[in-house]
């Protein structure tokens, strides 16, 4: 589990140069991030989200990203993604191998980014399934089983070229559950709360609706 290599460094700085021009980013809460064993849980409103979050972390942060398997269908892109620490997950299926990989990443002291919603959410509706925004319980299960430090992350929804995007790292979330691994209901509740905490960082409710103040 070592995405930090020469190819990774080259890609990191090249893509960051391009991304900074197209989508400038302001970052808050970076000082809240521990160095290892972290589970980052952002909301997901654009395909740019994992790129922008990853590029605002230090080059040696050793971040892995769980991403949809369709990105790996192209052998060249798939090879590059694997080289920089991205691994596939089959959405909608019980993908045991991706869960094992996620657990191994965190237990090795490295860091993992997972989107609790599991897909891109625009205007409160899942881009792929047409259902209202909701969290997947699997993200909580991975966090609990590994003892990861769970960090909610907010990423601005609208990505306009040359317009600044906010990324806000929240305070560590402390899951509450019974027994060693908790119940299915408790895992779902934890996942929901982490997603709610991510949206709240941007003064939004789950699904992107503005919170009343």
HELIX and SHEET records of a PDB file:
HELIX    1   1 UNK A    6  UNK A   22  1                                  17    
HELIX    2   2 UNK A   30  UNK A   32  5                                   3    
HELIX    3   3 UNK A   49  UNK A   56  1                                   8    
HELIX    4   4 UNK A   69  UNK A   72  5                                   4    
HELIX    5   5 UNK A   75  UNK A   83  1                                   9    
HELIX    6   6 UNK A   96  UNK A  107  1                                  12    
HELIX    7   7 UNK A  138  UNK A  146  1                                   9    
HELIX    8   8 UNK A  184  UNK A  201  1                                  18    
SHEET    1   A 7 UNK A  25  UNK A  28  0                                        
SHEET    2   A 7 UNK A 165  UNK A 173  1                                        
SHEET    3   A 7 UNK A 149  UNK A 155 -1                                        
SHEET    4   A 7 UNK A  38  UNK A  42  1                                        
SHEET    5   A 7 UNK A 111  UNK A 113  1                                        
SHEET    6   A 7 UNK A  63  UNK A  68  1                                        
SHEET    7   A 7 UNK A  86  UNK A  89  1                                        
SHEET    1   B 2 UNK A 121  UNK A 122  0                                        
SHEET    2   B 2 UNK A 125  UNK A 126 -1                                        
END                                                                             
